[in-house]
Structures are given as structure tokens and as C-alpha cells.
Amino acid sequence: MKNIFHFVDGKEFKGDSKRTSDVFNPATGEVEAKVSLASKNDVDIAVKNANEAFKEWSLTPPITRARILFKYKELIEKNSDELTKLIVAEHGKVYDDAKGSLTRGLEVVEFACGIPHLLKGEFTENVGKGVDSWSMRQPLGVCAGITPFNFPAMVPMWMFPMAIACGNTFILKPSEKDPSCPLMLAQLLKEAGLPDGVLNVINGDKESVDALLEHKDVSAISFVGSTGIAKYIYENAAKNEKRVQALGGAKNHCVVMPDSDLDQAVNGLMGAAYGSAGERCMAQSVAVAVGNIGDELVKRLSEKVEALKVGPGMDKGSEMGPLVTKEHLEKVKGYVDLGVEEGAKLVVDGRNLKLQGYENGFYIGGCLFDHVKEDMRIYKEEIFGPVLSVVRVEDFNTAVDLVNNHEYGNGTSIFTRDGDSARTFASKIKVGMVGVNIPIPVPMAFHSFGGWKRSLFGDQHMHGPEGVRFYTKLKTITSRWPSGIKDNPEFIMPTMK
């Protein structure tokens, strides 16, 4: 049995904890490894190393940091096949989807390579007579990231490249369900020339998370996961006087207008709802059929959902892989059962899918509900599986109200040919990321990722310009040099003359 440990101070770190968690291959249902779950003492050791490394790393010129990241980019590209296979083996998503998620993480590394430009401050000469003022951005210290199982490469890479480029050191606590890819990412960054202790990986569960939240030497926490845990992270990090960004759950709506290109909308919904088995915070899990488009939309969707090719992630013919664990599979099936009980029409039922040779794998077929209502739990709650709900509304304004009234506000899309509808939707919708004829509106790395309402706790989004702001603190200097003129004492609020 393979044993997976931590990565601290540039090398494997076993720690003193004897607790472990099973790492499954979702395609077969078999346990492939055991991962060590860190103790509070293990976390303390990692933070101590990161804190010590910060002294030198924070003084390293930004151009030097950028050159290490350029080398890192090269190593990720060179090892992309191995990294992708690690994602498939432990998460279950199909190979091309896993590789795409790695690429989206790599784009943040590419953005972070421009850090010398991004950290430039501002200067004003003569804000007062003989007085100059300028600003600079400086690193925070030890930062930590707590990341989910669904993107073991992409989400960590939204965090640590930006934090490290800005001069911080970093503790990554990835999901214990698929830890191998994050560990390899850390090892490659050491190979690229990153000094020991700047990036550390601690595998663990709530014990290690709480240790990070409470540690006095951790300055900032980044999190992606469910809303309940995001709120817990936000409250406890803030209570311990840390900067925090905590991205929570989602229930993303895709509004399909009667004038839309229906083939485009259906194909977009298929990828957005069933890609990665629906285990995405940007999955489109609600299709809002406006006006008379509902019957035709459901007809075309049902045909494609029934034809969905489900299988192991390494099978080139697979369009959707298994769910990550047996427990999550049972949870998703339970939601489908609930939808039937609540009175929604189950048009396509994927609960009884069995694959020959993979009977113990964590598979479910695509599920499609029609006539879903606002008061149903399958509409209100995040299922995080391949379950698409169709809600029918009479008009555009009702669709907008439907989206805006939901507690989540992560992502949304509209499919339409009408520019006025698209512009009004983009302006009025209370959601952080909006797509117009784009099913999954994830911003590029040089913009920033984040939702509204209960999809984000904290003030700033991830990566892009917001990432630079989050991982740095602003300092403003006002300066005047002696000129031989003697000033008398002033006892009023200083103003510039």
C-alpha cells in the first residue's frame, strides 16, 4: 500500500501523526493509497519553516521570483501528462477535462510571471511644496490555502503562485481525497529553484485546518469549498485577525431565451452540467427555460443525456467519469430520490448505471429533471453531481428575479441572440461571473474569479489583479527633505500647501 506524507522545508515530511485516510481510485472503487493526516504539531513545524523562509524570500527581487516561475511553467508543461494522470487516478474526471483544469491553473502561473510589473507602486511629486508621496505593496508573511477535491491542480494554482510571486511563503492544505497532484506540483516548484520552506504541503482534515486558522504566524487564509465550511473559515480566520477569502457553494443558472441558438445552448448545458460529473462550483445545474422554449429544450437535452458516455477517466471514449467517493455517490443519488419525492419529473434517471468490469466504481449516469419549482430542495441546494434541473418561467424578468432571489451568486449564463436582453441581464444580475452565450464563464487568469452573496465570504476574488491585492498590503510614504527653511510647530491637522 502506497503511503502519502507531507512536503515541508523542501522534502518529504512524515510528521508525528498516526492518523491516515484512504485514497480511492474512483473508477474501480479500490483503495490505492493511505495519506497521513497532520497533527497540530505537524502544522506548527510547517508554519515555523515557512516563517523562517519568509525572511529571505520577502527580500528576493520580484524579477528573481518571476524567473523561478518561468522555469516552473516549463516544468509543468513538460510533466503535464503525469500530472493529468494523477488527477484522473484520484479524482476520476476524464483525461481531457483533467488536462484542461491543469491548463487553467498554469495560466495563473503565467500571469504571476509578470509580477515585477504588477507590484509597481505609484508616485506623486510635490503633493505639497517640497513633499513627495508614493505607495508600495509588500508581502503579508505566511499565507495558507485550503483547497477542494474537485480541482486538485487548478484551485491550488489559483493561490500559491500569486502568493509566492508577491513575496509570501505558503502552506497548502489540499483535499485528502486526491493529494498526489498537489504534492508533485510542490516538488516541481522546488526543482524550478524555489528555496526550501517557501511552499509547504500539509495533508489533513479539520484538525490541520483549525491549526492553520488559529496559528498566530499565519497572516492570510484562502479557501474554496462548500458554503457551510466557507462561512466557518471566514468567521474563524477573521476572529484570529487574518485576512481571508473563502469561496463557497453555488447553484448556477443558465437562462435559455426563446430566440437563442438552441443547439448552442443545449451543447453548452451538456458540458456545463455533466462535465467533471457536475463536481464543479461553476457547473450549470439549473436551466431556466423562458417562454415556450421548454418542451424543445427538454427534448433535446434528454436525447443527449441518455447518450452520455460514462466510463473510466482514462478511457478515450468517456465523456463523464465517476464521482469521487462512494459516500458522495450515495449523497447525489439521495438528491435524485428527493427530487422524485418532491414532485419534479425525472426525465432521465442515471441512478442504476452499471459498467461491466467496473461494478465497484463510483458511477452514476446523467440525471435530468423537468418542472422543478423554487421551493424544492433539489433547486435550492447544491447537489455537486451530474443532475440538471429545468425550471420553466414565463418571461425574461421572471428569469432575472429567479436568479437574483437565490442565496448563491457564483456564476450564471444567458443564451440569446438579442443584445438588449444580454446587456440588461449582465447589468442587473446579482452574480459574480456572467456568461453571454458562454456556458461556464470562468475568467481568465488576468481577470479575477469570485462570486457574490453566499458564494463568497471576504472582500476580494482570486487570482488576477484581486489576487495581487489580497496577497499584499499597501504602504504609503510621504516625504520631505531638509531645505534650510525652518518651520514653526503646527498644532492643526496637516494640509498640503
C-alpha positions in Angstrom: 0.0 0.0 0.0 1.4 3.4 -1.0 1.8 5.9 1.8 1.5 9.6 1.1 3.0 12.1 3.5 3.6 15.9 3.6 6.1 18.2 1.9 7.9 20.6 4.3 11.1 22.5 4.0 11.7 21.1 0.5 11.5 17.4 1.3 9.1 14.6 2.4 7.9 15.1 5.9 6.2 12.2 7.8 5.2 14.2 11.0 4.2 12.6 14.2 0.5 11.9 13.5 -0.5 8.2 13.1 -3.9 9.1 11.6 -4.5 8.3 7.9 -7.2 8.5 5.3 -7.9 6.2 2.4 -7.2 7.4 -1.1 -9.5 5.7 -3.7 -9.4 5.1 -7.4 -13.0 6.2 -8.1 -13.1 4.2 -11.4 -12.6 0.9 -9.6 -13.6 1.7 -6.1 -10.3 0.3 -4.7 -8.1 1.9 -2.1 -4.8 2.9 -3.8 -3.0 4.7 -1.0 -3.2 6.0 2.5 -2.5 9.6 3.2 -1.2 10.9 6.5 -3.4 13.4 8.3 -1.4 16.1 10.0 -1.5 16.9 13.7 -1.4 20.4 15.2 2.3 19.9 15.9 2.9 18.9 12.2 1.2 22.2 11.2 3.3 24.1 13.7 6.5 22.7 12.2 5.4 23.7 8.7 4.5 27.2 9.7 7.8 27.6 11.5 9.7 26.6 8.4 7.6 29.0 6.2 8.0 31.8 8.7 11.8 31.4 8.7 11.9 31.2 4.9 9.9 34.4 4.6 12.8 36.4 6.0 14.8 35.8 2.8 12.1 35.2 0.3 10.3 38.5 1.0 13.6 40.3 0.2 14.1 38.4 -3.0 13.7 40.8 -6.0 10.5 40.3 -7.9 12.4 39.6 -11.1 14.1 36.7 -9.4 10.8 35.3 -8.2 9.4 35.7 -11.8 12.4 33.7 -13.3 11.7 30.8 -10.9 8.0 30.9 -12.0 9.1 30.9 -15.7 11.1 27.8 -15.1 8.1 26.3 -13.1 5.8 26.9 -16.1 8.3 25.0 -18.3 8.4 22.0 -15.9 4.6 21.9 -15.6 4.3 21.7 -19.4 7.0 19.0 -19.5 5.2 16.9 -16.9 1.6 17.7 -17.8 0.8 14.1 -18.8 1.9 12.7 -15.5 0.1 15.5 -13.5 -3.0 14.9 -15.5 -3.0 11.1 -14.9 -2.6 11.8 -11.1 -5.8 13.9 -11.3 -7.7 11.2 -13.2 -6.5 8.4 -10.9 -7.6 10.1 -7.6 -10.5 12.3 -8.7 -12.0 10.3 -11.6 -12.6 13.0 -14.1 -11.9 12.2 -17.8 -8.3 12.8 -19.0 -9.1 15.8 -21.3 -11.1 17.6 -18.6 -8.3 17.0 -16.1 -5.7 18.4 -18.6 -7.9 21.4 -19.2 -8.1 22.1 -15.5 -4.3 21.9 -15.3 -4.0 24.4 -18.1 -6.3 26.8 -16.3 -4.0 26.6 -13.3 -1.0 27.1 -15.5 -2.5 30.3 -16.8 -2.2 31.7 -13.3 1.5 30.8 -13.2 1.8 32.7 -16.5 0.1 35.7 -15.0 2.3 35.6 -11.9 5.4 35.6 -14.1 4.5 39.3 -14.7 4.8 40.1 -11.0 7.6 42.8 -11.4 5.1 44.9 -13.3 2.2 44.0 -11.1 4.0 45.1 -7.9 4.9 48.6 -9.2 3.7 51.3 -6.9 2.5 54.9 -7.6 4.5 58.1 -7.2 3.3 61.7 -6.9 5.9 64.5 -6.9 5.0 67.7 -4.9 1.8 66.7 -3.2 2.8 69.8 -1.2 5.7 72.2 -1.5 8.8 70.0 -1.4 6.7 67.0 -0.3 6.5 63.8 -2.3 4.2 60.8 -1.8 4.4 57.2 -3.1 2.9 53.8 -2.4 4.3 50.3 -2.4 2.9 46.8 -2.0 4.6 44.5 0.4 4.1 40.8 1.3 2.0 39.7 4.2 4.0 36.8 5.6 2.9 33.1 5.8 -0.2 32.5 3.8 -2.3 29.3 3.7 -4.7 27.7 1.2 -7.3 25.1 1.9 -8.5 23.5 -1.4 -11.2 21.1 -2.5 -11.1 17.7 -4.1 -12.7 18.7 -7.4 -9.7 20.6 -8.8 -6.5 19.3 -7.2 -4.3 21.2 -9.6 -6.3 24.3 -10.7 -7.5 25.7 -7.4 -4.2 25.4 -5.5 -2.6 27.1 -8.5 -5.1 30.0 -8.1 -3.4 30.6 -4.8 0.2 29.7 -4.2 1.8 31.1 -7.4 0.2 34.5 -6.7 1.1 34.4 -3.0 4.7 33.3 -3.7 5.2 35.8 -6.5 4.2 38.6 -4.2 6.9 37.6 -1.7 4.9 35.5 0.8 5.6 31.9 1.9 2.7 29.4 1.6 1.2 26.4 3.4 -1.1 24.4 1.1 -3.7 22.1 2.7 -5.2 20.2 -0.2 -8.1 17.7 -0.1 -7.1 14.4 1.5 -9.2 12.7 -1.2 -6.7 13.4 -4.0 -3.4 14.6 -2.6 -0.8 13.3 -5.1 -1.1 16.1 -7.7 -0.6 19.0 -5.3 2.5 17.2 -3.9 4.0 16.8 -7.3 3.3 20.5 -8.1 5.2 21.4 -4.9 8.1 19.2 -5.9 8.3 20.7 -9.4 8.4 24.2 -7.9 11.4 23.2 -5.8 13.0 21.8 -9.0 12.4 25.2 -10.6 14.6 26.8 -7.9 12.2 27.8 -5.2 14.0 27.9 -1.8 13.1 25.3 0.8 10.3 26.3 3.1 8.6 28.8 0.7 6.0 26.3 -0.4 4.9 23.5 2.0 2.1 21.0 1.7 0.3 19.6 4.7 -2.3 16.8 4.2 -5.0 16.7 6.7 -8.6 17.2 7.9 -10.3 19.5 10.3 -7.5 19.3 12.9 -5.0 20.8 10.5 -7.5 23.3 9.2 -8.2 24.6 12.7 -4.5 24.7 13.4 -3.9 27.0 10.5 -6.9 29.2 11.4 -5.6 29.6 14.9 -1.9 29.9 14.3 -0.6 33.4 15.2 2.0 33.3 12.4 -0.4 32.7 9.5 -1.4 36.0 8.1 -4.0 35.1 5.4 -6.3 32.2 4.5 -7.7 31.3 1.1 -10.4 28.7 0.8 -12.6 27.0 -1.8 -15.3 24.6 -0.8 -18.9 24.4 0.4 -20.7 27.4 1.8 -21.0 26.0 5.3 -17.3 25.4 5.6 -16.5 28.7 3.8 -18.5 30.6 6.5 -16.7 28.7 9.2 -13.3 29.5 7.6 -14.3 33.2 7.2 -15.6 33.6 10.8 -12.7 31.8 12.5 -9.9 33.4 10.3 -11.4 36.9 11.0 -11.7 36.1 14.7 -8.0 35.3 14.7 -7.2 38.6 12.9 -6.3 37.1 9.5 -7.0 38.3 6.0 -9.4 35.8 4.4 -11.1 35.0 1.1 -13.5 32.0 1.3 -15.3 30.9 -1.8 -18.4 28.8 -1.1 -21.1 26.9 -2.9 -23.1 27.6 -6.0 -26.3 26.9 -7.8 -25.6 28.3 -11.2 -28.5 29.2 -13.5 -28.4 29.1 -17.3 -31.2 31.2 -18.8 -32.3 30.0 -22.2 -34.3 32.6 -24.2 -36.8 31.7 -26.9 -34.6 33.4 -29.5 -31.4 31.5 -28.6 -29.4 29.2 -30.8 -30.9 26.1 -29.2 -28.2 23.8 -30.4 -25.6 26.1 -28.9 -27.5 26.3 -25.7 -28.0 22.5 -25.4 -24.4 21.7 -26.2 -23.3 24.3 -23.7 -25.6 23.0 -21.0 -24.4 19.4 -21.6 -20.7 20.3 -21.0 -21.5 22.7 -18.1 -23.9 20.3 -16.3 -22.3 16.9 -16.8 -18.6 17.8 -17.4 -16.5 16.6 -14.4 -19.6 14.7 -13.3 -21.1 18.0 -12.2 -18.4 18.3 -9.5 -17.6 21.9 -10.3 -18.5 25.1 -8.4 -19.2 26.6 -11.9 -21.4 23.7 -13.1 -24.7 24.9 -14.6 -27.1 22.9 -12.5 -30.3 24.9 -13.3 -31.6 25.5 -16.9 -34.2 28.3 -16.9 -36.5 27.8 -19.9 -38.1 31.1 -20.8 -41.4 31.3 -22.6 -42.3 28.5 -25.0 -38.8 27.1 -25.3 -39.2 24.5 -22.5 -40.6 21.5 -24.4 -38.0 21.6 -27.2 -35.1 22.3 -24.7 -36.0 19.3 -22.6 -36.5 17.0 -25.6 -33.0 17.8 -27.0 -31.4 17.7 -23.6 -32.9 14.3 -22.8 -31.6 12.8 -26.0 -28.1 13.9 -25.3 -28.2 12.9 -21.6 -29.4 9.4 -22.5 -26.5 9.1 -24.9 -23.9 10.4 -22.5 -20.8 8.1 -22.5 -19.9 7.3 -18.8 -16.7 5.4 -18.1 -13.2 5.5 -16.6 -11.4 8.7 -16.9 -8.5 7.2 -18.9 -10.9 5.7 -21.5 -10.7 8.0 -24.5 -14.4 7.3 -25.3 -15.6 8.6 -21.9 -17.4 11.9 -21.7 -18.0 11.7 -17.9 -16.2 9.7 -15.2 -17.2 8.5 -11.8 -17.9 10.6 -8.7 -15.0 11.0 -6.2 -16.2 8.7 -3.4 -18.8 6.2 -2.6 -20.2 8.5 0.1 -20.6 11.3 -2.4 -22.2 8.9 -4.9 -24.9 8.0 -2.3 -25.4 11.7 -1.4 -26.1 12.5 -5.1 -28.4 9.5 -5.5 -30.2 10.7 -2.4 -30.9 14.1 -4.0 -32.3 12.3 -7.1 -34.6 10.3 -4.8 -35.6 13.5 -3.1 -36.4 15.2 -6.4 -38.8 12.5 -7.3 -40.5 12.7 -3.8 -40.8 16.5 -4.2 -42.8 16.0 -7.4 -40.3 17.0 -10.1 -40.4 15.0 -13.3 -37.3 12.7 -13.6 -36.9 12.7 -17.4 -33.6 10.8 -17.4 -32.6 8.6 -14.5 -28.9 7.6 -14.2 -29.1 6.0 -10.8 -28.9 2.4 -11.9 -25.9 2.7 -14.2 -23.6 -0.3 -14.1 -20.4 -0.7 -16.0 -19.0 -4.2 -16.8 -15.7 -4.6 -15.2 -16.2 -1.5 -13.0 -19.1 -2.7 -10.8 -17.4 -1.3 -7.7 -16.6 2.1 -9.2 -18.5 5.3 -8.1 -20.6 5.8 -11.2 -23.9 7.4 -11.8 -25.4 8.4 -15.2 -26.6 11.8 -16.1 -29.9 12.8 -14.5 -32.4 15.3 -15.9 -35.3 16.9 -14.0 -38.2 18.9 -15.6 -40.8 21.1 -13.9 -38.6 21.9 -10.9 -40.0 24.5 -8.5 -38.4 27.2 -6.4 -39.4 25.6 -3.1 -37.8 22.2 -3.9 -34.6 21.3 -2.1 -33.1 20.0 -5.4 -33.5 23.6 -6.6 -32.3 25.3 -3.5 -29.3 23.2 -2.5 -26.0 22.4 -4.2 -26.0 18.8 -5.3 -22.5 18.7 -6.8 -23.2 15.9 -9.2 -24.5 15.3 -12.7 -28.0 16.4 -12.1 -29.6 19.2 -14.2 -32.9 20.8 -13.2 -35.1 22.6 -15.7 -37.2 25.4 -14.3 -39.9 27.0 -16.6 -40.7 30.7 -16.4 -43.0 32.9 -18.4 -40.6 35.8 -19.3 -37.2 37.4 -19.0 -38.0 39.5 -15.9 -39.2 36.4 -14.0 -35.9 34.6 -15.0 -33.8 37.5 -13.7 -35.8 37.6 -10.4 -35.3 33.8 -10.1 -31.6 34.1 -10.3 -31.3 37.1 -8.1 -33.5 35.6 -5.3 -31.3 32.5 -4.9 -28.9 32.5 -2.0 -25.9 31.7 -4.2 -24.4 34.0 -6.7 -21.3 32.3 -8.2 -21.9 32.1 -11.9 -24.7 32.4 -14.4 -25.3 32.5 -18.2 -27.8 33.6 -20.7 -28.3 32.2 -24.2 -29.9 34.7 -26.5 -29.5 36.5 -29.9 -30.9 39.7 -28.5 -28.3 42.3 -27.5 -30.7 44.2 -25.3 -31.6 41.1 -23.3 -27.9 40.2 -22.9 -26.9 43.7 -21.8 -29.8 44.0 -19.3 -29.1 40.6 -17.9 -25.3 41.3 -17.4 -26.2 44.6 -15.7 -29.0 43.6 -13.4 -28.0 40.1 -12.4 -26.6 39.7 -8.8 -23.9 37.2 -9.6 -20.1 37.5 -9.7 -19.4 35.8 -13.0 -21.7 36.1 -16.0 -21.6 34.5 -19.4 -23.4 35.6 -22.6 -23.7 32.5 -24.8 -20.8 31.1 -22.7 -21.9 28.2 -20.5 -19.0 28.3 -18.0 -17.9 31.9 -17.5 -14.7 31.3 -15.6 -12.5 34.4 -16.0 -9.0 34.1 -17.5 -6.1 34.4 -15.1 -5.5 38.1 -15.8 -9.1 38.8 -14.5 -10.3 37.6 -11.2 -12.6 34.7 -10.0 -15.3 35.0 -7.4 -19.0 35.0 -6.7 -21.5 37.2 -4.8 -23.9 36.5 -1.9 -23.2 33.2 -0.1 -20.8 32.1 -2.8 -18.0 34.3 -1.4 -17.1 35.4 2.1 -14.5 38.1 2.1 -13.8 41.2 0.0 -11.6 40.1 -2.8 -11.7 37.5 -5.5 -9.0 35.1 -6.5 -6.0 35.4 -8.9 -5.7 38.3 -11.4 -5.4 41.8 -10.0 -7.5 41.0 -7.0 -5.0 38.2 -6.1 -2.2 40.7 -6.1 -4.2 43.0 -3.8 -5.1 40.1 -1.5 -1.6 38.8 -1.0 0.0 42.2 -0.4 -0.5 45.1 2.0 -0.3 48.7 0.8 2.1 51.1 2.4 2.1 54.9 1.5 5.1 57.1 2.2 5.0 60.9 2.4 8.5 62.5 2.4 10.1 65.9 2.7 13.9 66.6 2.9 15.5 69.4 4.8 15.9 72.5 2.6 17.3 75.0 5.1 13.8 76.5 5.7 12.9 76.4 9.4 9.3 75.6 10.1 7.4 76.6 13.2 5.5 74.0 15.2 1.9 73.4 13.8 -0.9 72.1 16.1 -3.5 71.5 13.4 -4.2 68.6 11.1 -1.5 68.9 8.4 -2.6 70.1 5.0 -0.5 70.4 1.9 0.3 74.0 0.7 
